[in-house]
Amino acid sequence: MARDVIRAAIFLLLLCVPFSFCMERLLIASPSIYKTDRWMVAIFLFMMLVLWSFTRHFESAPSPLIIVLAFAIILMSCV
């Protein structure tokens, strides 16, 4: 059960990456790539905090920080 919870939370975080890109393009549309990256990271962190506070995935996980670390490892390995 814990493994499924962690996988679902990582999947939700993976979905936040394209969402943060689309929201940055729709709401801000900054011309500089550096500002675009900063806004994307800010929107992603905001969404991660929203998921952390409103979903039960992070509450029922044995260690919620492990979810964030697993997501970071997956993201860095894809790049």
Biopython code that builds the backbone (N, CA, C, O; Angstrom):
import numpy as np
from Bio.PDB.StructureBuilder import StructureBuilder

atoms = [
    (1, "MET", "N", (0.821, -1.191, 0.000)),
    (1, "MET", "CA", (0.000, 0.000, 0.000)),
    (1, "MET", "C", (0.869, 1.259, 0.000)),
    (1, "MET", "O", (0.576, 2.225, -0.705)),
    (2, "ALA", "N", (1.929, 1.239, 0.790)),
    (2, "ALA", "CA", (2.803, 2.413, 0.852)),
    (2, "ALA", "C", (3.503, 2.644, -0.484)),
    (2, "ALA", "O", (3.722, 3.788, -0.883)),
    (3, "ARG", "N", (3.848, 1.577, -1.164)),
    (3, "ARG", "CA", (4.501, 1.710, -2.463)),
    (3, "ARG", "C", (3.564, 2.369, -3.484)),
    (3, "ARG", "O", (3.997, 3.207, -4.275)),
    (4, "ASP", "N", (2.309, 1.995, -3.465)),
    (4, "ASP", "CA", (1.340, 2.605, -4.379)),
    (4, "ASP", "C", (1.120, 4.076, -4.059)),
    (4, "ASP", "O", (0.969, 4.895, -4.966)),
    (5, "VAL", "N", (1.101, 4.411, -2.793)),
    (5, "VAL", "CA", (0.932, 5.806, -2.387)),
    (5, "VAL", "C", (2.109, 6.639, -2.873)),
    (5, "VAL", "O", (1.920, 7.744, -3.383)),
    (6, "ILE", "N", (3.308, 6.122, -2.722)),
    (6, "ILE", "CA", (4.500, 6.850, -3.156)),
    (6, "ILE", "C", (4.508, 7.000, -4.673)),
    (6, "ILE", "O", (4.844, 8.067, -5.186)),
    (7, "ARG", "N", (4.143, 5.948, -5.391)),
    (7, "ARG", "CA", (4.089, 6.039, -6.857)),
    (7, "ARG", "C", (3.056, 7.059, -7.325)),
    (7, "ARG", "O", (3.302, 7.804, -8.274)),
    (8, "ALA", "N", (1.914, 7.092, -6.671)),
    (8, "ALA", "CA", (0.875, 8.053, -7.048)),
    (8, "ALA", "C", (1.337, 9.483, -6.773)),
    (8, "ALA", "O", (1.080, 10.377, -7.580)),
    (9, "ALA", "N", (2.003, 9.709, -5.664)),
    (9, "ALA", "CA", (2.492, 11.051, -5.349)),
    (9, "ALA", "C", (3.565, 11.489, -6.336)),
    (9, "ALA", "O", (3.582, 12.648, -6.752)),
    (10, "ILE", "N", (4.448, 10.594, -6.714)),
    (10, "ILE", "CA", (5.477, 10.917, -7.703)),
    (10, "ILE", "C", (4.833, 11.208, -9.052)),
    (10, "ILE", "O", (5.260, 12.118, -9.764)),
    (11, "PHE", "N", (3.810, 10.442, -9.404)),
    (11, "PHE", "CA", (3.094, 10.693, -10.655)),
    (11, "PHE", "C", (2.451, 12.082, -10.649)),
    (11, "PHE", "O", (2.506, 12.794, -11.652)),
    (12, "LEU", "N", (1.849, 12.464, -9.536)),
    (12, "LEU", "CA", (1.257, 13.802, -9.436)),
    (12, "LEU", "C", (2.316, 14.890, -9.574)),
    (12, "LEU", "O", (2.079, 15.915, -10.213)),
    (13, "LEU", "N", (3.470, 14.670, -8.981)),
    (13, "LEU", "CA", (4.548, 15.654, -9.105)),
    (13, "LEU", "C", (5.073, 15.714, -10.537)),
    (13, "LEU", "O", (5.428, 16.789, -11.020)),
    (14, "LEU", "N", (5.124, 14.578, -11.212)),
    (14, "LEU", "CA", (5.547, 14.582, -12.610)),
    (14, "LEU", "C", (4.558, 15.333, -13.488)),
    (14, "LEU", "O", (4.952, 15.968, -14.466)),
    (15, "LEU", "N", (3.291, 15.266, -13.149)),
    (15, "LEU", "CA", (2.288, 16.015, -13.901)),
    (15, "LEU", "C", (2.386, 17.519, -13.636)),
    (15, "LEU", "O", (1.932, 18.320, -14.453)),
    (16, "CYS", "N", (2.961, 17.899, -12.530)),
    (16, "CYS", "CA", (3.109, 19.327, -12.209)),
    (16, "CYS", "C", (4.174, 20.011, -13.071)),
    (16, "CYS", "O", (4.156, 21.233, -13.212)),
    (17, "VAL", "N", (5.088, 19.252, -13.641)),
    (17, "VAL", "CA", (6.143, 19.858, -14.463)),
    (17, "VAL", "C", (5.570, 20.488, -15.735)),
    (17, "VAL", "O", (5.814, 21.671, -15.971)),
    (18, "PRO", "N", (4.823, 19.758, -16.562)),
    (18, "PRO", "CA", (4.243, 20.425, -17.742)),
    (18, "PRO", "C", (3.192, 21.465, -17.365)),
    (18, "PRO", "O", (3.004, 22.458, -18.068)),
    (19, "PHE", "N", (2.509, 21.223, -16.246)),
    (19, "PHE", "CA", (1.529, 22.208, -15.790)),
    (19, "PHE", "C", (2.207, 23.532, -15.450)),
    (19, "PHE", "O", (1.695, 24.595, -15.799)),
    (20, "SER", "N", (3.343, 23.478, -14.779)),
    (20, "SER", "CA", (4.041, 24.720, -14.418)),
    (20, "SER", "C", (4.563, 25.436, -15.666)),
    (20, "SER", "O", (4.568, 26.666, -15.723)),
    (21, "PHE", "N", (4.998, 24.668, -16.657)),
    (21, "PHE", "CA", (5.438, 25.303, -17.906)),
    (21, "PHE", "C", (4.271, 25.997, -18.607)),
    (21, "PHE", "O", (4.394, 27.140, -19.048)),
    (22, "CYS", "N", (3.144, 25.301, -18.706)),
    (22, "CYS", "CA", (1.977, 25.888, -19.384)),
    (22, "CYS", "C", (1.440, 27.094, -18.632)),
    (22, "CYS", "O", (1.055, 28.086, -19.252)),
    (23, "MET", "N", (1.408, 27.025, -17.318)),
    (23, "MET", "CA", (0.911, 28.161, -16.545)),
    (23, "MET", "C", (1.851, 29.355, -16.656)),
    (23, "MET", "O", (1.393, 30.498, -16.682)),
    (24, "GLU", "N", (3.148, 29.112, -16.720)),
    (24, "GLU", "CA", (4.088, 30.222, -16.899)),
    (24, "GLU", "C", (3.873, 30.876, -18.254)),
    (24, "GLU", "O", (3.896, 32.102, -18.359)),
    (25, "ARG", "N", (3.664, 30.079, -19.287)),
    (25, "ARG", "CA", (3.435, 30.642, -20.617)),
    (25, "ARG", "C", (2.106, 31.384, -20.693)),
    (25, "ARG", "O", (2.013, 32.415, -21.358)),
    (26, "LEU", "N", (1.088, 30.879, -20.028)),
    (26, "LEU", "CA", (-0.225, 31.512, -20.075)),
    (26, "LEU", "C", (-0.306, 32.778, -19.218)),
    (26, "LEU", "O", (-0.867, 33.785, -19.652)),
    (27, "LEU", "N", (0.244, 32.732, -18.018)),
    (27, "LEU", "CA", (0.070, 33.842, -17.087)),
    (27, "LEU", "C", (1.155, 34.906, -17.175)),
    (27, "LEU", "O", (0.862, 36.098, -17.083)),
    (28, "ILE", "N", (2.401, 34.488, -17.353)),
    (28, "ILE", "CA", (3.507, 35.430, -17.252)),
    (28, "ILE", "C", (4.150, 35.693, -18.608)),
    (28, "ILE", "O", (4.293, 36.846, -19.016)),
    (29, "ALA", "N", (4.530, 34.649, -19.295)),
    (29, "ALA", "CA", (5.161, 34.721, -20.623)),
    (29, "ALA", "C", (6.356, 35.660, -20.633)),
    (29, "ALA", "O", (6.414, 36.595, -21.431)),
    (30, "SER", "N", (7.296, 35.410, -19.753)),
    (30, "SER", "CA", (8.486, 36.251, -19.682)),
    (30, "SER", "C", (9.390, 35.996, -20.886)),
    (30, "SER", "O", (9.517, 34.855, -21.331)),
    (31, "PRO", "N", (10.018, 37.044, -21.418)),
    (31, "PRO", "CA", (10.833, 36.889, -22.625)),
    (31, "PRO", "C", (12.195, 36.239, -22.365)),
    (31, "PRO", "O", (12.785, 35.667, -23.282)),
    (32, "SER", "N", (12.690, 36.314, -21.158)),
    (32, "SER", "CA", (14.006, 35.759, -20.835)),
    (32, "SER", "C", (13.872, 34.311, -20.390)),
    (32, "SER", "O", (12.949, 33.966, -19.653)),
    (33, "ILE", "N", (14.790, 33.468, -20.835)),
    (33, "ILE", "CA", (14.752, 32.058, -20.454)),
    (33, "ILE", "C", (15.040, 31.893, -18.968)),
    (33, "ILE", "O", (14.523, 30.968, -18.341)),
    (34, "TYR", "N", (15.853, 32.769, -18.396)),
    (34, "TYR", "CA", (16.177, 32.687, -16.975)),
    (34, "TYR", "C", (14.952, 33.021, -16.119)),
    (34, "TYR", "O", (14.701, 32.371, -15.104)),
    (35, "LYS", "N", (14.204, 34.025, -16.532)),
    (35, "LYS", "CA", (12.985, 34.371, -15.805)),
    (35, "LYS", "C", (11.923, 33.288, -15.987)),
    (35, "LYS", "O", (11.154, 33.000, -15.069)),
    (36, "THR", "N", (11.887, 32.696, -17.171)),
    (36, "THR", "CA", (10.958, 31.597, -17.410)),
    (36, "THR", "C", (11.256, 30.439, -16.469)),
    (36, "THR", "O", (10.342, 29.870, -15.873)),
    (37, "ASP", "N", (12.531, 30.089, -16.333)),
    (37, "ASP", "CA", (12.913, 28.999, -15.434)),
    (37, "ASP", "C", (12.563, 29.322, -13.995)),
    (37, "ASP", "O", (12.067, 28.458, -13.271)),
    (38, "ARG", "N", (12.810, 30.536, -13.575)),
    (38, "ARG", "CA", (12.494, 30.925, -12.192)),
    (38, "ARG", "C", (10.997, 30.844, -11.930)),
    (38, "ARG", "O", (10.575, 30.342, -10.889)),
    (39, "TRP", "N", (10.198, 31.330, -12.862)),
    (39, "TRP", "CA", (8.754, 31.281, -12.685)),
    (39, "TRP", "C", (8.245, 29.844, -12.703)),
    (39, "TRP", "O", (7.336, 29.497, -11.950)),
    (40, "MET", "N", (8.827, 29.012, -13.560)),
    (40, "MET", "CA", (8.418, 27.611, -13.590)),
    (40, "MET", "C", (8.708, 26.927, -12.266)),
    (40, "MET", "O", (7.877, 26.175, -11.757)),
    (41, "VAL", "N", (9.871, 27.180, -11.711)),
    (41, "VAL", "CA", (10.229, 26.592, -10.423)),
    (41, "VAL", "C", (9.305, 27.114, -9.325)),
    (41, "VAL", "O", (8.881, 26.353, -8.455)),
    (42, "ALA", "N", (8.997, 28.393, -9.362)),
    (42, "ALA", "CA", (8.105, 28.966, -8.353)),
    (42, "ALA", "C", (6.704, 28.357, -8.441)),
    (42, "ALA", "O", (6.103, 28.030, -7.417)),
    (43, "ILE", "N", (6.188, 28.205, -9.655)),
    (43, "ILE", "CA", (4.858, 27.610, -9.824)),
    (43, "ILE", "C", (4.880, 26.139, -9.408)),
    (43, "ILE", "O", (3.936, 25.651, -8.787)),
    (44, "PHE", "N", (5.957, 25.440, -9.753)),
    (44, "PHE", "CA", (6.063, 24.033, -9.358)),
    (44, "PHE", "C", (6.110, 23.895, -7.839)),
    (44, "PHE", "O", (5.429, 23.037, -7.279)),
    (45, "LEU", "N", (6.900, 24.725, -7.167)),
    (45, "LEU", "CA", (6.973, 24.649, -5.712)),
    (45, "LEU", "C", (5.632, 24.981, -5.069)),
    (45, "LEU", "O", (5.246, 24.371, -4.071)),
    (46, "PHE", "N", (4.927, 25.946, -5.643)),
    (46, "PHE", "CA", (3.598, 26.264, -5.130)),
    (46, "PHE", "C", (2.659, 25.075, -5.276)),
    (46, "PHE", "O", (1.917, 24.747, -4.350)),
    (47, "MET", "N", (2.690, 24.437, -6.427)),
    (47, "MET", "CA", (1.824, 23.281, -6.640)),
    (47, "MET", "C", (2.220, 22.108, -5.739)),
    (47, "MET", "O", (1.362, 21.358, -5.275)),
    (48, "MET", "N", (3.515, 21.956, -5.498)),
    (48, "MET", "CA", (3.963, 20.899, -4.608)),
    (48, "MET", "C", (3.461, 21.162, -3.184)),
    (48, "MET", "O", (3.050, 20.234, -2.487)),
    (49, "LEU", "N", (3.497, 22.413, -2.760)),
    (49, "LEU", "CA", (2.968, 22.738, -1.433)),
    (49, "LEU", "C", (1.464, 22.521, -1.356)),
    (49, "LEU", "O", (0.948, 22.077, -0.330)),
    (50, "VAL", "N", (0.761, 22.833, -2.439)),
    (50, "VAL", "CA", (-0.690, 22.586, -2.471)),
    (50, "VAL", "C", (-0.964, 21.092, -2.385)),
    (50, "VAL", "O", (-1.831, 20.662, -1.625)),
    (51, "LEU", "N", (-0.230, 20.298, -3.162)),
    (51, "LEU", "CA", (-0.410, 18.849, -3.095)),
    (51, "LEU", "C", (-0.049, 18.307, -1.717)),
    (51, "LEU", "O", (-0.720, 17.416, -1.196)),
    (52, "TRP", "N", (1.008, 18.848, -1.137)),
    (52, "TRP", "CA", (1.468, 18.387, 0.168)),
    (52, "TRP", "C", (0.404, 18.652, 1.233)),
    (52, "TRP", "O", (0.217, 17.839, 2.139)),
    (53, "SER", "N", (-0.295, 19.787, 1.126)),
    (53, "SER", "CA", (-1.249, 20.138, 2.173)),
    (53, "SER", "C", (-2.651, 19.567, 1.941)),
    (53, "SER", "O", (-3.398, 19.389, 2.903)),
    (54, "PHE", "N", (-3.028, 19.274, 0.684)),
    (54, "PHE", "CA", (-4.401, 18.865, 0.426)),
    (54, "PHE", "C", (-4.586, 17.409, 0.033)),
    (54, "PHE", "O", (-5.711, 16.910, 0.073)),
    (55, "THR", "N", (-3.536, 16.719, -0.342)),
    (55, "THR", "CA", (-3.718, 15.313, -0.716)),
    (55, "THR", "C", (-3.280, 14.402, 0.419)),
    (55, "THR", "O", (-2.461, 14.779, 1.256)),
    (56, "ARG", "N", (-3.828, 13.219, 0.433)),
    (56, "ARG", "CA", (-3.503, 12.271, 1.488)),
    (56, "ARG", "C", (-2.264, 11.448, 1.172)),
    (56, "ARG", "O", (-1.817, 10.663, 2.008)),
    (57, "HIS", "N", (-1.703, 11.614, -0.016)),
    (57, "HIS", "CA", (-0.534, 10.836, -0.393)),
    (57, "HIS", "C", (0.636, 11.130, 0.532)),
    (57, "HIS", "O", (1.338, 10.218, 0.969)),
    (58, "PHE", "N", (0.840, 12.394, 0.825)),
    (58, "PHE", "CA", (1.981, 12.758, 1.649)),
    (58, "PHE", "C", (1.744, 12.426, 3.121)),
    (58, "PHE", "O", (2.696, 12.162, 3.855)),
    (59, "GLU", "N", (0.481, 12.436, 3.560)),
    (59, "GLU", "CA", (0.181, 12.095, 4.942)),
    (59, "GLU", "C", (0.375, 10.610, 5.218)),
    (59, "GLU", "O", (0.903, 10.230, 6.263)),
    (60, "SER", "N", (-0.049, 9.780, 4.284)),
    (60, "SER", "CA", (0.002, 8.346, 4.522)),
    (60, "SER", "C", (1.330, 7.720, 4.123)),
    (60, "SER", "O", (1.547, 6.532, 4.365)),
    (61, "ALA", "N", (2.207, 8.483, 3.526)),
    (61, "ALA", "CA", (3.522, 7.940, 3.172)),
    (61, "ALA", "C", (4.365, 7.786, 4.437)),
    (61, "ALA", "O", (4.254, 8.588, 5.364)),
    (62, "PRO", "N", (5.196, 6.765, 4.469)),
    (62, "PRO", "CA", (6.030, 6.564, 5.660)),
    (62, "PRO", "C", (6.997, 7.732, 5.901)),
    (62, "PRO", "O", (7.262, 8.105, 7.044)),
    (63, "SER", "N", (7.509, 8.293, 4.825)),
    (63, "SER", "CA", (8.419, 9.430, 4.929)),
    (63, "SER", "C", (8.139, 10.365, 3.754)),
    (63, "SER", "O", (8.552, 10.076, 2.631)),
    (64, "PRO", "N", (7.446, 11.477, 3.991)),
    (64, "PRO", "CA", (7.059, 12.350, 2.880)),
    (64, "PRO", "C", (8.243, 12.967, 2.141)),
    (64, "PRO", "O", (8.139, 13.262, 0.950)),
    (65, "LEU", "N", (9.345, 13.162, 2.815)),
    (65, "LEU", "CA", (10.505, 13.742, 2.145)),
    (65, "LEU", "C", (11.081, 12.781, 1.111)),
    (65, "LEU", "O", (11.687, 13.222, 0.134)),
    (66, "ILE", "N", (10.907, 11.508, 1.304)),
    (66, "ILE", "CA", (11.384, 10.513, 0.342)),
    (66, "ILE", "C", (10.682, 10.694, -0.999)),
    (66, "ILE", "O", (11.290, 10.468, -2.045)),
    (67, "ILE", "N", (9.424, 11.093, -0.987)),
    (67, "ILE", "CA", (8.682, 11.316, -2.229)),
    (67, "ILE", "C", (9.322, 12.439, -3.027)),
    (67, "ILE", "O", (9.506, 12.323, -4.239)),
    (68, "VAL", "N", (9.658, 13.515, -2.351)),
    (68, "VAL", "CA", (10.281, 14.654, -3.030)),
    (68, "VAL", "C", (11.658, 14.267, -3.552)),
    (68, "VAL", "O", (12.023, 14.645, -4.665)),
    (69, "LEU", "N", (12.421, 13.527, -2.775)),
    (69, "LEU", "CA", (13.747, 13.090, -3.224)),
    (69, "LEU", "C", (13.642, 12.122, -4.410)),
    (69, "LEU", "O", (14.441, 12.204, -5.343)),
    (70, "ALA", "N", (12.684, 11.225, -4.385)),
    (70, "ALA", "CA", (12.502, 10.299, -5.503)),
    (70, "ALA", "C", (12.122, 11.056, -6.765)),
    (70, "ALA", "O", (12.603, 10.736, -7.853)),
    (71, "PHE", "N", (11.266, 12.052, -6.626)),
    (71, "PHE", "CA", (10.905, 12.864, -7.778)),
    (71, "PHE", "C", (12.119, 13.595, -8.327)),
    (71, "PHE", "O", (12.303, 13.642, -9.543)),
    (72, "ALA", "N", (12.949, 14.164, -7.467)),
    (72, "ALA", "CA", (14.142, 14.877, -7.914)),
    (72, "ALA", "C", (15.107, 13.939, -8.638)),
    (72, "ALA", "O", (15.712, 14.325, -9.638)),
    (73, "ILE", "N", (15.252, 12.723, -8.146)),
    (73, "ILE", "CA", (16.127, 11.753, -8.786)),
    (73, "ILE", "C", (15.589, 11.372, -10.165)),
    (73, "ILE", "O", (16.350, 11.285, -11.128)),
    (74, "ILE", "N", (14.290, 11.145, -10.258)),
    (74, "ILE", "CA", (13.687, 10.808, -11.554)),
    (74, "ILE", "C", (13.838, 11.950, -12.532)),
    (74, "ILE", "O", (14.167, 11.732, -13.698)),
    (75, "LEU", "N", (13.603, 13.163, -12.073)),
    (75, "LEU", "CA", (13.707, 14.324, -12.948)),
    (75, "LEU", "C", (15.138, 14.537, -13.440)),
    (75, "LEU", "O", (15.356, 14.832, -14.614)),
    (76, "MET", "N", (16.107, 14.387, -12.542)),
    (76, "MET", "CA", (17.510, 14.576, -12.951)),
    (76, "MET", "C", (17.983, 13.460, -13.874)),
    (76, "MET", "O", (18.811, 13.701, -14.752)),
    (77, "SER", "N", (17.476, 12.250, -13.694)),
    (77, "SER", "CA", (17.897, 11.171, -14.574)),
    (77, "SER", "C", (17.292, 11.314, -15.971)),
    (77, "SER", "O", (17.880, 10.852, -16.949)),
    (78, "CYS", "N", (16.133, 11.946, -16.070)),
    (78, "CYS", "CA", (15.528, 12.154, -17.382)),
    (78, "CYS", "C", (16.249, 13.241, -18.172)),
    (78, "CYS", "O", (16.313, 13.184, -19.400)),
    (79, "VAL", "N", (16.778, 14.205, -17.483)),
    (79, "VAL", "CA", (17.481, 15.298, -18.163)),
    (79, "VAL", "C", (18.793, 14.763, -18.661)),
    (79, "VAL", "O", (19.569, 15.499, -19.271)),
]
sb = StructureBuilder()
sb.init_structure("model")
sb.init_model(0)
sb.init_chain("A")
sb.init_seg("    ")
for serial, (resi, resn, name, xyz) in enumerate(atoms, 1):
    if name == "N":
        sb.init_residue(resn, " ", resi, " ")
    sb.init_atom(name, np.array(xyz, "f"), 0.0, 1.0, " ", f" {name:<3s}", serial, name[0])
structure = sb.get_structure()
